[in-house]
């Protein structure tokens, strides 16, 4: 497999490593030999979904707990639900990170991702708004996508200029974020300054994931389980809906994208596919493939030593994107 590294490695002195640490390899083995069989064995019903939600929440809490001093402000505004997460010392200002969490449209919440949001707040120096979109199977397509759109519009309607907003997301949050960007382009809504995605899910048929899974790459859940989770969200919607089968038409105005994934996960093909789609359409997408990591390893710093430097690289990209978006405004003022 070819590893594609960032074209802006000069942003940080520490490059993407060429090998993984022993702790990362241990986490990888645990995911493959322990978590994957458990995930595959859970029944695909209400009890099984509840058990899966509890298991993922426990992993996130154990591997990426919320740092001390983090401040959380709940948000309840019309259809928008979520929370502002601020690391110690971070105050509200005119810039913000909008975070769109994964997992599979079914499992996670703002609370499960509070730890990674707090560390992203610390690394960027910005408040992070984590959306609590509606989950399947209780809420079907396009509920989650509509909520993500509403959250972005809410930010713009509450004093944040698009050029002062950046987006981060993981796994299924990558699909929801790309849907938002494509919807912005269709409706002439200003795009955010930049987007950083961790292990994005793009292909909801999981054909790409199945191919890479067959090639021997690691997955904490099989492509079959991922597809079944997506089907809970898609339900009876047409599979070729443009909001489900994402495509980037040539010339689509997109913000610069930064994508990180593990070279050893089944969604590595999705990351490559996203990069290729964006670049073919004339956009900018930097891709980093980190060797020997679990899915969304950036959220698990107590388990994976590479999580912290990877998140810092993403934070630096977002800071650079904000600075670049602000440069034309400074030039006009001067």
Secondary structure as GFF3:
##gff-version 3
##sequence-region A 1 334
A	DSSP	three_ten_helix	9	11	.	.	.	ID=ss1
A	DSSP	alpha_helix	22	30	.	.	.	ID=ss2
A	DSSP	pi_helix	31	35	.	.	.	ID=ss3
A	DSSP	alpha_helix	36	41	.	.	.	ID=ss4
A	DSSP	alpha_helix	46	63	.	.	.	ID=ss5
A	DSSP	beta_strand	71	77	.	.	.	ID=ss6
A	DSSP	beta_strand	80	86	.	.	.	ID=ss7
A	DSSP	beta_strand	96	100	.	.	.	ID=ss8
A	DSSP	alpha_helix	114	124	.	.	.	ID=ss9
A	DSSP	beta_strand	127	131	.	.	.	ID=ss10
A	DSSP	alpha_helix	143	157	.	.	.	ID=ss11
A	DSSP	three_ten_helix	162	164	.	.	.	ID=ss12
A	DSSP	beta_strand	165	170	.	.	.	ID=ss13
A	DSSP	alpha_helix	172	187	.	.	.	ID=ss14
A	DSSP	beta_strand	194	198	.	.	.	ID=ss15
A	DSSP	alpha_helix	207	214	.	.	.	ID=ss16
A	DSSP	alpha_helix	223	234	.	.	.	ID=ss17
A	DSSP	beta_strand	256	262	.	.	.	ID=ss18
A	DSSP	alpha_helix	268	280	.	.	.	ID=ss19
A	DSSP	beta_strand	285	290	.	.	.	ID=ss20
A	DSSP	three_ten_helix	297	299	.	.	.	ID=ss21
A	DSSP	alpha_helix	306	333	.	.	.	ID=ss22
###
